[in-house]
Amino acid sequence: MNSNVNHPKHYNNGKIEVIDAIEDWMMGFCDGNVIKYVARHRHKGKPVEDLKKAKWYLERLIQQYEQENRIENTDK
């Protein structure tokens, strides 16, 4: 079943639907959205917009890690 609600075309352009990979890899909200927007940026019609969304989520994820002191900050 292919529709705008169930399995939109821009979410599945290959053998693996992005949500299946995100769930299999047990990703969180921000890192899952990074993968989602990068994976579909060529297929939805607004590639730069989707890449900017991915960047926004990636920057937020980095900030979360830095705030939680879970990674070394190489800028110091």
CYANA upper distance limits for C-alpha pairs under 8 A (distance plus 0.5 A):
  1 MET  CA      6 ASN  CA      7.35
  1 MET  CA      7 HIS  CA      7.86
  2 ASN  CA      6 ASN  CA      6.43
  2 ASN  CA      7 HIS  CA      5.95
  2 ASN  CA      8 PRO  CA      6.72
  2 ASN  CA      9 LYS  CA      7.70
  3 SER  CA      7 HIS  CA      6.57
  3 SER  CA      8 PRO  CA      5.88
  3 SER  CA      9 LYS  CA      8.05
  4 ASN  CA      8 PRO  CA      5.17
  4 ASN  CA      9 LYS  CA      8.07
  7 HIS  CA     11 TYR  CA      6.92
  7 HIS  CA     12 ASN  CA      7.38
  8 PRO  CA     12 ASN  CA      7.43
  9 LYS  CA     13 ASN  CA      7.36
 10 HIS  CA     40 ARG  CA      6.53
 10 HIS  CA     43 HIS  CA      5.78
 10 HIS  CA     44 LYS  CA      6.00
 11 TYR  CA     17 GLU  CA      6.67
 11 TYR  CA     18 VAL  CA      6.77
 11 TYR  CA     36 LYS  CA      8.50
 11 TYR  CA     40 ARG  CA      6.78
 12 ASN  CA     16 ILE  CA      7.14
 12 ASN  CA     17 GLU  CA      5.21
 12 ASN  CA     18 VAL  CA      7.24
 13 ASN  CA     17 GLU  CA      7.94
 13 ASN  CA     43 HIS  CA      8.27
 16 ILE  CA     20 ASP  CA      7.36
 16 ILE  CA     21 ALA  CA      7.57
 17 GLU  CA     21 ALA  CA      7.33
 18 VAL  CA     22 ILE  CA      6.77
 18 VAL  CA     35 ILE  CA      8.16
 18 VAL  CA     36 LYS  CA      6.66
 18 VAL  CA     39 ALA  CA      7.75
 19 ILE  CA     23 GLU  CA      6.58
 19 ILE  CA     36 LYS  CA      8.07
 20 ASP  CA     24 ASP  CA      6.48
 21 ALA  CA     25 TRP  CA      6.51
 22 ILE  CA     26 MET  CA      6.62
 22 ILE  CA     27 MET  CA      6.01
 22 ILE  CA     32 GLY  CA      6.15
 22 ILE  CA     35 ILE  CA      8.09
 23 GLU  CA     27 MET  CA      6.86
 27 MET  CA     31 ASP  CA      6.58
 27 MET  CA     32 GLY  CA      5.94
 28 GLY  CA     32 GLY  CA      6.17
 29 PHE  CA     33 ASN  CA      6.64
 30 CYS  CA     34 VAL  CA      6.85
 30 CYS  CA     57 TYR  CA      5.84
 30 CYS  CA     58 LEU  CA      7.37
 30 CYS  CA     60 ARG  CA      7.82
 30 CYS  CA     61 LEU  CA      6.47
 31 ASP  CA     35 ILE  CA      6.95
 31 ASP  CA     57 TYR  CA      7.57
 31 ASP  CA     58 LEU  CA      7.29
 31 ASP  CA     61 LEU  CA      7.35
 32 GLY  CA     36 LYS  CA      6.61
 33 ASN  CA     37 TYR  CA      6.52
 33 ASN  CA     54 ALA  CA      7.07
 33 ASN  CA     57 TYR  CA      7.14
 34 VAL  CA     38 VAL  CA      6.65
 34 VAL  CA     53 LYS  CA      8.13
 34 VAL  CA     54 ALA  CA      4.89
 34 VAL  CA     55 LYS  CA      7.61
 34 VAL  CA     57 TYR  CA      6.38
 34 VAL  CA     58 LEU  CA      6.58
 35 ILE  CA     39 ALA  CA      6.36
 35 ILE  CA     54 ALA  CA      7.88
 36 LYS  CA     40 ARG  CA      6.78
 36 LYS  CA     54 ALA  CA      8.31
 37 TYR  CA     41 HIS  CA      6.28
 37 TYR  CA     50 ASP  CA      5.75
 37 TYR  CA     51 LEU  CA      6.79
 37 TYR  CA     53 LYS  CA      7.20
 37 TYR  CA     54 ALA  CA      5.81
 38 VAL  CA     50 ASP  CA      7.35
 38 VAL  CA     51 LEU  CA      6.45
 38 VAL  CA     54 ALA  CA      6.70
 40 ARG  CA     44 LYS  CA      6.92
 40 ARG  CA     50 ASP  CA      8.12
 41 HIS  CA     45 GLY  CA      8.05
 41 HIS  CA     46 LYS  CA      7.26
 41 HIS  CA     47 PRO  CA      4.87
 41 HIS  CA     48 VAL  CA      7.80
 41 HIS  CA     49 GLU  CA      8.42
 41 HIS  CA     50 ASP  CA      5.75
 41 HIS  CA     51 LEU  CA      6.84
 42 ARG  CA     46 LYS  CA      8.01
 42 ARG  CA     47 PRO  CA      5.90
 43 HIS  CA     47 PRO  CA      8.14
 46 LYS  CA     50 ASP  CA      6.88
 47 PRO  CA     51 LEU  CA      6.67
 48 VAL  CA     52 LYS  CA      6.59
 49 GLU  CA     53 LYS  CA      6.77
 50 ASP  CA     54 ALA  CA      6.73
 51 LEU  CA     55 LYS  CA      6.64
 52 LYS  CA     56 TRP  CA      6.65
 53 LYS  CA     57 TYR  CA      6.88
 54 ALA  CA     58 LEU  CA      6.59
 55 LYS  CA     59 GLU  CA      6.54
 56 TRP  CA     60 ARG  CA      6.75
 57 TYR  CA     61 LEU  CA      6.61
 58 LEU  CA     62 ILE  CA      6.69
 59 GLU  CA     63 GLN  CA      6.72
 60 ARG  CA     64 GLN  CA      6.75
 61 LEU  CA     65 TYR  CA      6.87
 62 ILE  CA     66 GLU  CA      6.65
 63 GLN  CA     67 GLN  CA      6.49
 64 GLN  CA     68 GLU  CA      6.65
 65 TYR  CA     69 ASN  CA      6.59
 65 TYR  CA     70 ARG  CA      5.99
 65 TYR  CA     71 ILE  CA      6.78
 66 GLU  CA     70 ARG  CA      7.08
 66 GLU  CA     71 ILE  CA      6.91
 66 GLU  CA     72 GLU  CA      8.25
 66 GLU  CA     73 ASN  CA      7.51
